[in-house]
Amino acid sequence: MSAVTVRRRRGDPVRFVVLTGLVLLAVVTLVPFLLVAVNAVKSPSDYSRNGPLGLPESLYLRGIVDFWVRVDFAEKLMNSAVIAGAVAVLAVLVSISAAYALGIGRVHGRLWIIGVFLLANLMPQEALVYPLYYMAKKVDLYDTRLAVIIIFTAVQSAFGTYLLSSVLSRFPREILDAARIDGASRWQTLWRVVVPISWPTLSVLLVFFFIWTWNEFFIPLVMLVSNDNQTVPVALGVLQGQRLMDATTQSASALLGILPAVVFFILFQRTLTRGIAAGAVK
């Protein structure tokens, strides 16, 4: 029996244990989502008879339709998509530009600047909300989507700059020297050399920035008071806080609230996998 065969047989129990653990973890993760989906298509009478764990006797979509109409969910969906999409793109652009100066440009006081970005990531939103509210009022941007986009672009780019500056500090100097010899300016080097090579990491940041911004609740709750400007999490929180919905409509609202983020994550799952794998190889 060869050494490779012996090593493979020894690894089989380990693989089985790891696979079993992953399957159990996936089940634990999916059970709450499945419960919400099942209860969203139950009628109130069905829910009262069989409880939250019973299967629906028939497909009941009235709760989803009622919630969609009551909160004008299409408008809330558009607000969240515009804010999250704009923040994701702008935060990546700001992050790569600032990280290029800090990681490759080696500006003076680089460590202090990175420390400031790290401190910004550790700052709780509760400590930021009043200054942000005051400044938005002063510049007449309060209760606008633009204010939320600016705020979260700054917040997300602080994390992105901190992460990318450490990545770009190890960028191969030979490639930069070759671009400089070919006559490329710093701006051309950034967009034609650094960005294409760093795209796997940037794509991961883009996906996470979108999902993080989509799920934000506290700052949009304070900054967006008009019903026309509210995002999906804010609309869900405000309506459920009024206690005007039965259990099935609440499940429908929760399903509609998390479904867009899940769909976005599934669509860009391959992008995340490639980005993480590329980072691991590097």
N, C-alpha and C positions, 0 to 999 in steps of 0.2 A: 504493500500500500504506500503510495507516494506521500510526501510531506504536504503537498497541496491538498490532497483528498482529506488527510487527517485534519488539517487546518480548517477546511471547509465544513467538515462535520462538527467540529467544535464550535464553529460560528453559527450553526443552524439554531440551537436553543436561544442564543442571544438575539438573533434576528426575530425569532418567534415572540420572545418577550417584548422586544421593541415594537414590533408590529401590533401586538395585542394592546400595548399601552397607547399607541397612536389611535387605534380603532376606538378604544374606550374614551379617549380624550375627544375624538370627533363626535361620538354619540352624546357625551355630556354637553358639548358645545352646541349641537344641533337641536337637542330636545327643547330648550326654551323657544327657539325659532319655530319649530314644528307645532308646539302648543299654541303659539300666537296665530299661526296660519290656520290651524284647525278651528280655533274659536272664532276667527274672523269670518268664517263661512257658516256659522251656526245661527239659527234664529234665537231670539231671547227665550222663547218657550222651550226650545231644545236645550239651551244652556241651563235653564232652571231645572229641567228633568234629569239630565245626564251629568251635569257638572262640567268643570273645565277639562277633565281627563277623558270624557266620553267622545266617541266619534260622532260626527254630525249625521242626523237621519236623512237630511237632504241638503243640497247646495243652496245656501242662502246668501245672496250678494247685496241685499238691501242695506246692510250696515255699511259696506264699503261705499256704495253709491251715496248714501245719506251723508257720510263723513266727507266725501269728495266735494259734494255740493255745499255743505254747511261751511266749510273753511275756504272754499275756492282753492282746492288743493293744487290745481294746475298753476295758479299764480304763485303759490308758495314754492312749488317745485321749481319754477323758473327763477325765482329770487335766489334760492339756494344754489342752483346750477350756475347762475351768473356770478355770484359772490365766490363760490368755491373754485370755479374754473379760472376766474380772473386772479384770485389769490395764488393758486397753484402755479400759474404761468409767471406772474410777476415776482413771486417769491423765489422761484428758481433762477430767474434772470438776475435779480439783485444778489442772490447768494453766490452765483458763479462769478459775478463781476467783483464782489467784495473779496471772495476767497482767492481769486486770481491775484489781486493786489497783496493779500496777506500771505498766501501760501507760496506764490512764485515771485511776486514783486519784492517781497521782503521789506515792507515799509518800516520806518522807525517806530518803535513802541509796539511791535507786532503782538507780543505776548500780553501786554496790557489791553490792547484792543480785543483780542480773543477772550480775555478774562471778562471784559464788559459784555460781550455777546453771551458768554456762559452765564453771567449774572442775570441777564435778561431772560434767559430760559428758565431760571430758577424762581423768577418773580411771580407770585400768584396773581391771578387776574383780578381778585378782589382789591389788591393794592393799586392796580392800574386803572380801574374803572372810573373813579371820580376825576382824575386828571384828564383822561380821555374824553369823558363827558363834558368837562369844562372847556377843553380845547375845541371840541366839535361844535359846541354852542358859539364860541367866539368866532370861528371861521364860517359859521352858517352851514355846517355840514351835518348837523344833528338830524337824526331820523332820515338818513339817506343811505343807500347801499354803498355809495362811494366811500363814506366814512368807515364802514365796516371793512371794505376791501383794503383801504390804506392801513387800518389797524392790524389786520391779520397778515397783510404782506410784511409789515415790520416784524411782527411776532414770529412768523414762520421763517422769514429770511434770517433772523438771528440764529435759529437752530441750524438752518442750512449753511450759513457762513461758518459757524463753528465746526460743523462736520466736514465741509468741503475744504476748508483751509488746512486741516490735517491731512486730507487726501492729496491735495495739490502740492503740499510741501515735499512729498516723495515722488513728484512727477519727474520722469526721466529728463535730465538736463540735456542729454544728447539730442533729443527731439527738438527742444527749444533752441539749442544752438544751430541745428540744421535749418530750422525755419528762419532764424535771424540771418544766417549766411545767404539764404535764398532771397533776402530782401523783404521779408514779412515784417510789418509793423507790430507793435504790441497788441493792437486791436485785432489785426488779422490773425496773429498767433492764437489769440483767445478763441475766436470764432471758427477758425479753420483747422486748428490743431488740438487745442485743449478740450473744447466742447465735444467734438466727435469722439475723442478717445474716452472722455469721462461720461459719455451719454448713458451707459448702463446705470451709473450712480445717480445721475440727474433724473432719469426716468423713474427710479424708485422714489426719489424725493417728490417728484411731481404727483405720483399716485398718493403718497402719504399726505402731502399737503392738501390735496383735494378732499380726502376722507376726513382728516382732522378738522378742516374748516367746515365741512358739511355737518359734522356732529357738534360743532360749537353751539352753546346755549346761552351762557351767562352774559357775555358782552353783546350779542345780538338782542337779547331780551332788554337790555338797558338802552341800547342805541337805536333800536327800531321799534318805535311805539305805534306807528301807523299800521293798520291791518294790511294795507297794500304793499308794504315793504318787508313784512315778516318772513322769516325763513321757516322751513319745515319743522325743525325742533322747537322753535318758539311757538308756532301755531299749535303743535301738539301739546306743549306744556300749558299754554294759556287755556285751551279748550278743555283739557282734562282737569285743570284746576277748578273749572266752573262746575264740575260734577253734574253735567247735563246729559251724560251719555251712559248707556247701559254697558254691560261687560263685553258684549259682542262688538259694539261700535268702538269701544276702547281698543279691543284687539285689532279691529280693522284699521284704526288710526296708527297703532304701533306697527302693523305690517306695512302699511303704505309709507311710514316714516323710515323704516330701515331697508326696505326693498331696493330703492335707487342706489344706496351705497353698496349693497351686496352685489347688485348687477354691475356696477362700475368696477368693483374689486374683481369679479369673475372675468370681465372683459379684459382687464389689464393684469390678470394673474401671470400670464406668460412673461410680460414685461418685468414684473417683480422677480420672478424666478431667474430670468436671465441676468437681471441687475445684481441680485444677491450672489449668483454663481460667479459672475465676472468679478465682483468684489472679493470673493473668497479666493479665486485664482490669483488675483493681484497680490 
